[in-house]
Structures are given as structure tokens and as C-alpha cells.
């Protein structure tokens, strides 16, 4: 039961891509709620929600690749 190194590295890259989004998304959402008087409030809020969604997807995909590399489906 050998580990597939290519899938493992791909999964780690996905997790590394999710890491900045995990901090960026909630920060942007917080900024959107603090600046409700601004005209761009809803656009900034949508960008923050998209960043959070992208972080969740990248974490899911990264963990899926890591599990595939470890357990050889």
C-alpha cells in the first residue's frame, strides 16, 4: 500500500491555496458589514462570500485528493 506522491502533492497544493482564503473571506465580510454606508457594500459582501465558498471547496478537494493518495481507491 504505497502512497501516490503526485496526488498527495496535488492535495497539499489545494490546501495551501485554501489557507489564505480562510483568512481573507471573513475579513472581507467583516469589512462589508462595517461599511454599510458605502455604495459598494453588497459587492464587497458577495466577494467575501465567494472567497469563503472557494476556501471550503479547495479544502474539500484537497482532502479528497489526500485520501485518494493514501488509500488508493
matplotlib code that plots the C-alpha trace (Angstrom):
import matplotlib.pyplot as plt

x = [0.0, 2.2, 1.3, 0.7, 3.1, 1.5, -1.9, -0.6, 1.3, -1.8, -3.9, -1.3, -1.3, -5.1, -4.9, -2.2, -4.4, -7.3, -5.2, -5.1, -8.8, -9.7, -8.4, -9.3, -13.0, -14.2, -12.1, -13.7, -17.2, -16.4, -15.3, -18.5, -20.7, -18.6, -19.0, -22.8, -23.0, -20.7, -22.2, -20.1, -21.3, -23.1, -20.3, -17.7, -20.1, -20.5, -16.7, -16.2, -18.9, -17.3, -13.9, -15.3, -17.0, -13.8, -11.9, -14.4, -14.2, -10.4, -10.3, -12.8, -10.9, -7.5, -8.6, -10.3, -7.0, -5.0, -7.4, -7.2, -3.4, -3.3, -5.9, -5.7, -9.3]
y = [0.0, 2.8, 6.4, 8.1, 11.1, 13.0, 13.0, 13.8, 16.9, 18.0, 17.7, 19.7, 22.4, 22.7, 23.0, 25.6, 27.6, 27.4, 28.8, 32.5, 32.3, 31.1, 34.4, 36.7, 35.7, 36.5, 39.7, 40.9, 40.0, 41.9, 44.9, 44.8, 44.9, 47.7, 49.9, 49.7, 53.3, 52.7, 52.2, 49.1, 47.3, 44.5, 43.9, 43.6, 41.2, 39.0, 38.9, 37.8, 35.1, 33.8, 33.7, 31.7, 29.3, 28.9, 28.1, 25.4, 23.9, 23.9, 22.3, 19.6, 18.9, 18.9, 16.4, 14.2, 14.1, 13.3, 10.5, 9.1, 9.1, 7.4, 4.7, 4.1, 3.9]
z = [0.0, -1.3, -1.3, -4.6, -4.3, -7.2, -5.7, -2.3, -3.6, -5.5, -2.4, -0.4, -3.1, -2.8, 0.9, 0.6, -1.8, 0.7, 3.6, 2.6, 1.6, 5.1, 6.5, 3.6, 3.3, 6.8, 6.8, 3.7, 5.0, 8.3, 6.3, 4.3, 7.4, 9.0, 5.9, 5.3, 4.3, 1.4, -2.1, -2.7, 0.4, -1.4, -3.9, -1.2, 0.7, -2.3, -2.9, 0.7, 0.4, -2.8, -1.1, 1.8, -0.6, -2.6, 0.6, 1.5, -1.9, -2.0, 1.4, 0.4, -2.9, -1.1, 1.5, -1.2, -3.1, 0.0, 1.0, -2.6, -2.4, 0.9, 0.5, -3.3, -4.4]

ax = plt.figure().add_subplot(projection="3d")
ax.plot(x, y, z, "-o")
ax.set_aspect("equal")
plt.show()
